[in-house]
């Protein structure tokens, strides 16, 4: 019982430290915090909106194609586009030129909505990391909101940390 109390206390401490950390830089950008599984739409140093996300089922720190990991770093963003597989898809510029020079491989990384096969699960789908390295929101409505914000705010990059 003492062990359970200690673990709970540590979790509360860790969560409260995360809650007070400012996730947003001063520019207009998207920030993905892989430890809390949160995507923040940032403008002028503040989060305009936040979403829960699922990440790659292989974890984080993508190094090669097929490792099913979500990359860490700062990447260019493409304009949102319709996707038959994920409702909408926003391509992330992984790997960067410098990462390619270091030998990192892969591609087709993006921010997207739920898989069409499992969209009916709604928010339940994001209780586990299920993507092949992408960042996925749980609903079509969420990816539509992100895409609309991108059109209005024009963020140039996503920071995945």
C-alpha positions as CSV (number, residue, x, y, z in Angstrom):
1,X,0.0,0.0,0.0
2,X,2.9,2.4,0.8
3,X,4.4,1.7,-2.6
4,X,1.1,2.7,-4.3
5,X,0.9,6.0,-2.4
6,X,4.5,6.7,-3.3
7,X,3.9,6.1,-7.0
8,X,0.7,8.2,-6.9
9,X,2.6,11.1,-5.3
10,X,5.4,10.9,-7.9
11,X,2.8,10.9,-10.7
12,X,1.0,14.0,-9.2
13,X,4.3,15.7,-8.9
14,X,5.4,14.9,-12.5
15,X,2.0,16.0,-13.9
16,X,1.9,19.3,-12.0
17,X,5.5,20.1,-13.2
18,X,4.3,19.4,-16.8
19,X,1.2,21.5,-16.4
20,X,3.2,24.6,-15.6
21,X,5.8,24.2,-18.3
22,X,5.1,26.6,-21.2
23,X,4.9,24.4,-24.3
24,X,4.9,27.2,-26.8
25,X,7.7,29.2,-28.5
26,X,7.0,32.8,-29.4
27,X,6.3,32.1,-33.1
28,X,3.2,30.5,-34.7
29,X,3.9,26.8,-34.7
30,X,2.6,23.4,-33.7
31,X,4.3,21.7,-30.8
32,X,4.0,18.0,-30.1
33,X,5.0,16.9,-26.6
34,X,5.6,13.2,-26.9
35,X,5.8,12.6,-23.1
36,X,2.3,13.9,-22.5
37,X,0.9,12.9,-25.9
38,X,-0.3,16.5,-26.5
39,X,-0.3,18.6,-29.7
40,X,-0.5,22.3,-29.1
41,X,-1.4,25.0,-31.7
42,X,0.8,27.9,-30.6
43,X,0.6,31.6,-31.4
44,X,2.6,34.4,-29.7
45,X,3.9,32.1,-27.0
46,X,0.5,30.7,-25.9
47,X,-1.4,27.5,-26.7
48,X,-4.5,28.4,-28.7
49,X,-5.8,24.8,-28.5
50,X,-4.5,21.4,-27.4
51,X,-5.3,17.9,-28.6
52,X,-4.5,14.4,-27.3
53,X,-2.5,12.4,-29.8
54,X,-1.3,8.9,-30.6
55,X,2.2,8.4,-31.7
56,X,4.3,5.7,-33.4
57,X,3.8,2.2,-31.9
58,X,7.6,1.9,-31.9
59,X,8.1,4.9,-29.6
60,X,10.0,8.1,-30.5
61,X,13.4,8.9,-32.0
62,X,12.9,7.7,-35.6
63,X,16.1,6.6,-37.2
64,X,15.2,4.4,-40.2
65,X,12.3,3.7,-42.4
66,X,9.9,1.1,-41.0
67,X,10.9,1.4,-37.4
68,X,7.4,2.8,-36.6
69,X,8.9,5.5,-34.4
70,X,7.9,9.2,-34.3
71,X,10.8,11.5,-35.1
72,X,12.0,14.1,-32.7
73,X,13.0,17.6,-34.0
74,X,11.8,20.7,-35.8
75,X,10.3,20.1,-39.2
76,X,8.6,22.0,-42.1
77,X,4.9,21.5,-42.6
78,X,3.0,21.1,-45.8
79,X,-0.5,22.4,-46.4
80,X,-3.3,20.1,-45.2
81,X,-4.7,17.8,-47.8
82,X,-7.6,15.3,-48.1
83,X,-6.7,11.7,-47.4
84,X,-8.8,8.6,-48.1
85,X,-6.9,6.8,-45.3
86,X,-7.0,9.4,-42.6
87,X,-9.6,12.1,-43.6
88,X,-6.9,14.8,-43.7
89,X,-3.1,14.6,-43.7
90,X,-0.5,17.3,-43.0
91,X,2.9,16.2,-44.2
92,X,5.9,16.7,-41.9
93,X,9.3,17.4,-43.5
94,X,11.1,14.4,-42.0
95,X,14.0,13.7,-42.5
96,X,15.6,17.1,-42.8
97,X,18.6,17.5,-45.1
98,X,20.9,17.3,-42.0
99,X,19.2,14.2,-40.7
100,X,19.6,12.5,-44.2
101,X,23.3,13.4,-44.1
102,X,23.5,11.6,-40.7
103,X,22.0,8.5,-42.2
104,X,18.4,8.8,-41.0
105,X,15.8,7.4,-43.4
106,X,12.1,7.3,-43.8
107,X,9.3,9.5,-44.9
108,X,5.5,9.8,-45.2
109,X,5.4,11.2,-41.6
110,X,2.5,13.5,-40.9
111,X,-0.2,14.8,-38.6
112,X,-3.5,13.1,-39.4
113,X,-7.0,12.1,-38.3
114,X,-8.1,8.6,-37.3
115,X,-7.6,5.6,-39.6
116,X,-10.8,5.1,-41.7
117,X,-11.0,1.5,-40.5
118,X,-11.2,2.5,-36.8
119,X,-12.7,6.0,-36.9
120,X,-15.8,4.6,-35.3
121,X,-13.8,4.1,-32.1
122,X,-13.5,7.9,-31.7
123,X,-11.3,9.0,-28.7
124,X,-10.8,5.4,-27.6
125,X,-8.5,4.9,-30.5
126,X,-5.8,7.2,-29.0
127,X,-5.4,5.4,-25.7
128,X,-2.6,3.4,-27.4
129,X,0.1,4.5,-29.8
130,X,-0.9,2.9,-33.1
131,X,0.7,4.8,-36.0
132,X,3.7,3.9,-38.1
133,X,5.5,7.0,-36.9
134,X,2.9,9.7,-37.5
135,X,1.0,11.9,-35.0
136,X,-2.7,11.1,-35.0
137,X,-5.7,12.9,-33.4
138,X,-8.7,10.9,-32.4
139,X,-11.5,12.5,-34.5
140,X,-12.2,13.9,-37.9
141,X,-13.4,17.1,-36.2
142,X,-10.0,17.5,-34.4
143,X,-8.0,17.2,-37.7
144,X,-10.5,19.6,-39.4
145,X,-9.9,22.2,-36.6
146,X,-6.1,21.8,-36.9
147,X,-6.3,22.1,-40.7
148,X,-8.5,25.2,-40.5
149,X,-6.2,26.8,-38.0
150,X,-3.2,26.1,-40.3
151,X,-4.9,27.9,-43.2
152,X,-5.6,30.9,-41.0
153,X,-2.4,31.1,-38.9
154,X,0.1,29.6,-41.4
155,X,2.6,27.9,-39.1
156,X,5.8,27.1,-40.8
157,X,6.9,24.2,-38.6
158,X,6.2,21.6,-36.1
159,X,8.4,20.9,-33.1
160,X,8.2,17.3,-31.9
161,X,9.9,16.9,-28.5
